[in-house]
Structure formats: C-alpha cells, structure tokens
Amino acid sequence: MDAPSASPLSYQPYLDQLIAFGSEEPRKADLLEAKAEYFRLTGEVFEDDKIFELRMASFLDYYLYDRVSPLTGRTPAAELYEQRLQSALPEEANAFRSFTETVHGLFEVRKLGKGVIRLRELFSGKDFDVTERRNIAGLETGDVIEARLIPFGGHLLFSAAFCYHARAAVKAIKAEVKRRKKKEPERPAKELVWDCAMRALKAERYRQIAVEKLYDFQNKTL
C-alpha cells in the first residue's frame, strides 16, 4: 500500500521550515527523547522494515504536531506559528497555522471520488473530504487507515505519514472503538491509534500469524 502523493497545493516549503526549526541544535536532545517515546508507543522499526520510511514520517508528524515539549510547553508547530504571527505576512502566518490544526486518527474510507477521498474518523464519526489527485493503489471503500490531515489552501491534504490496516483487521478495530467509547470513554483516542500502529508493524513482520489474531485487542500478550 503506497502512501498518498504530495499535492500540487503544496505545504512542503512551509513544512521544510518547520522541520528545520524543530531540528535546531538546542532541540536535538528533546528530539531524540521524543523519538524514543514514539517508538515505545508504536513499536521500534529498523531500516530493513518495508514500512521504515512511513514510520519515520509518522514519528516526525508526532514530534512536530502533537508532542508538547517539556522544555517549552508547546509543540514545535505552535511555537513557530506564534513566532511567524509576529513577523510574517498574514498569508505566510496562515500557512504555519495549518500545522497547528491537523487532524490525526483512524479513518474509514467512505468514498473514492475523482480527486477527493471521503473519510470518516472512527471515534467522532465526523466525515472529511480530502483532496488527493492520485489514485492510491489498493485503497478501497471500507478500508481503515491511520492518517493525518492538514488544512491548507482551502483543502484538506494528507501528510506524508500513513498506516494501512489490513481488511481482515477492520471488524476488530471498529469493535474496539465501539467498546472504548462505551466502557472507557476517558481514554484518549490516540491510544488506540498507537496500539493499532504497533499491531500493523507485527502484521508486516509476522505474516505467518493470522491478522485477526494480531488485532485481538483482548489478548494483552501481543
């Protein structure tokens, strides 16, 4: 399963600036700590893993958009936006604001249209129309994916991070969402996103084990 392509409506020049900001020398120790945290949550990957590059992209998203730094009390995205709000032109500042408003979660593919993919976030039930001009090979209605959506230029665009969950896992994931919403509503939705990411990594590595077994959320040994 390939990740979505970069859109012609590209936020990449602004993202490059955010990555440079988040990678400055004084932040290096914090970045390494964040990396260790992320891979404890989602499973450690190695360079020979097929999904290595996608997982590194997911880590970068986590670090830039989600993780509140113990040094500053804010995410790198929020810090840079606040800086640019003071000094940049409104259009440029709005571009950096996009990185503080991303939507990350588990999504069901509801409709594959021409240039648009409709997704439904499993916990909230909210629908999102994502601009994606390439046909993503293998993606079908009913699939469940982990993705991050970035609002930019009046559109929602995919980030480079993407995790596809096998069709055999969809029923179990949706059942676990329903169970947590009913019995453990206080648990953050992101915990299941991370749990599923770890199971997807195991499914990639241990193809001799049935996907249904690897996504058995009641089995605490996996």
PELIN-V877611 format. One record per residue. RES is the residue in one letter. PSI is psi in whole degrees, 0 to 359 (none if undefined). Layout:
res=[RES	RES]
psi=[PSI	PSI]
//
This chain:
res=[M	D	A	P	S	A	S	P	L	S	Y	Q	P	Y	L	D	Q	L	I	A	F	G	S	E	E	P	R	K	A	D	L	L	E	A	K	A	E	Y	F	R	L	T	G	E	V	F	E	D	D	K	I	F	E	L	R	M	A	S	F	L	D	Y	Y	L	Y	D	R	V	S	P	L	T	G	R	T	P	A	A	E	L	Y	E	Q	R	L	Q	S	A	L	P	E	E	A	N	A	F	R	S	F	T	E	T	V	H	G	L	F	E	V	R	K	L	G	K	G	V	I	R	L	R	E	L	F	S	G	K	D	F	D	V	T	E	R	R	N	I	A	G	L	E	T	G	D	V	I	E	A	R	L	I	P	F	G	G	H	L	L	F	S	A	A	F	C	Y	H	A	R	A	A	V	K	A	I	K	A	E	V	K	R	R	K	K	K	E	P	E	R	P	A	K	E	L	V	W	D	C	A	M	R	A	L	K	A	E	R	Y	R	Q	I	A	V	E	K	L	Y	D	F	Q	N	K	T	L]
psi=[117	152	158	157	165	141	151	333	75	126	2	317	324	323	321	321	321	319	317	318	315	348	9	151	315	344	355	316	319	322	317	323	319	321	316	319	312	317	342	325	326	356	136	136	158	161	335	0	137	327	18	310	322	321	325	323	322	319	315	318	313	313	316	321	331	320	120	119	133	345	323	344	12	164	157	321	317	320	312	322	315	322	311	334	329	335	338	165	153	320	318	319	321	325	319	333	328	325	350	0	25	156	119	137	192	127	141	135	117	327	136	103	182	105	0	136	126	126	152	120	128	325	314	336	8	140	145	134	116	129	120	107	352	145	120	115	128	348	131	159	134	346	155	130	154	129	165	131	133	121	123	129	33	7	163	129	151	144	179	346	138	134	118	132	131	148	330	347	349	313	316	320	313	325	322	323	312	317	315	321	326	316	337	57	343	345	132	141	330	337	321	326	313	318	315	324	320	319	325	322	317	323	327	323	323	70	346	348	135	137	320	325	320	334	26	100	348	348	104	356	347	none]
//
